């Protein structure tokens, strides 16, 4: 939520953005059904995690991998800290380039 817009992410279906022009859907994914605890984390949903672990193991074993680098992780953490700081202190937060 910001002063000029809003983002609504339903991790099971859509990412929606709202601004002065109203709501729009930015992206959609196929609906993944889950009727109960036994199907909520079935392979259709858990495959991304399996792929991440496999890529991480490739890195450990010295194989080529498309996994993000440490700098990518640091940038994500920096963005989250910036969001929290901006909200708590009610000010713009600048990031180093």
N, C-alpha and C positions, 0 to 999 in steps of 0.2 A: 504494500500500500504506500502510495506517495502522494505528494501534493497535486500531481498532474495525471495520475493513473493508478490502475489496480491490476494485479495479476491473480488469476485463480487457476490453480493446478489441481486437477483431479487425476491422481497417478494411475487410475484405471481407464481413463478415457481421453480427456481434452485439456489443453492449455488455452485459457482465454485471457485476453487483454482488454481492459477498458480505459478509455481516455475521453477527451472532449467530444469525440465522434461516436461514442457508444462502445458496445461490446463487439469483439470479433474473436473468432477461433483461430489461433496461430498454428496449432497442430493437433492431430488426432492419432490415436493408436487403435488397433483392433481391440474390441472388448474381450477381456479375458474373464471367463466365468469362474466363479467359485461359490459352490453351494454350501460349503462347510469347511471346517478346519483341515480336513484331509485333502481338499483340492485348492485351497488358497495359495499354497506354495508349491504347486505342481510344476513340472518342467517348463511349461509355457511361460511361467512367471519367473522362475529361478534361473533360467538359462544365462542371463546376463551375469549373474554372480558366478556361475560355473566358468564362464569365459574369462572373467576377471582373475579368478584364482589360477586358471591355466596359464594366462599371460604372465602373471606374477611368478609362477614356477619357472616358466621359460626364461625370465630375467635372471632368476637365481642360478639357473643352469647355464647362463651365458649365451642363450639363444636370442636371436632377434625378436623383438616384441614391439607392438604398437602401443603399449601402455604409456600413459603420460609420465613425464619426468617429475622429479622432485619440485622443480619450479612451478609446474602446473598445479600441484597440490598446495604449494605455498600461496599461489595467487588466489585459489579458492578460499583458503583460510583467511587471507588478508581481506578479501571482499566481505566475508561474513563479519569479521571484526569491524570493518569499516561501517557496515550496516548498523551493527549494534552501537558503535560509538556515535554515529550520526543521529540515531534515534535518541540515545540517552542524553546527548549534549545539544541536540536540536541545532546542528550546524552541518555544513558541507564537509566532507572528508576527502582530501586529495591523496592520491596514490603515487608513489614513486614510479618513474618510467624506466 
